[in-house]
Amino acid sequence: MAKVAFIGLGVMGYPMAGHLLKKGGHDLTVYNRNAAKAAAWVKEYGAGKTAATPAEAAKDAEFVFSCVGNDDDLRAVTLGKDGAFSTVKKGAVFIDNTTVSANIARELYAAAKEKGFSFLDAPVSGGSAGAQNGGLTVMVGGDADVFAR
């Protein structure tokens, strides 16, 4: 069991975080811009906890996942005010499941390296049904040793 954070509980992220909790058995903290949605997730899954900011969610997590809308949203939850990159601990892995541009993926990879943690660009394919059924395809870019973890 790992300490995991999940940032972004939209159509894809909501069930993805649920699978990490129920199938993976991980200690999960969730963050969503709409706090009521995060509270509903905790209530539905009967475990986990919410965080008020991405930074709070990421603090002390071994793995931090994000699944948000676009480049700007991703930059906000990582590098923005109260962004996750301000608290991700050294040696942790940040995994972004958002479909974003190569430019931001490279930017965040470099920022993570500078701060002493790892970054994987891992967009998903399979739609909301795939997310709900645990049948997504994940295309991962990053360092092989980090992927192996």
Salt bridges, closest charged atoms under 4 A:
ASP72 OD1 - ARG75 NH1 3.94
ASP73 OD1 - ARG33 NH1 3.57
ASP82 OD2 - LYS81 NZ 3.33
GLU107 OE1 - ARG75 NH2 2.71
ASP143 OD2 - LYS113 NZ 2.91
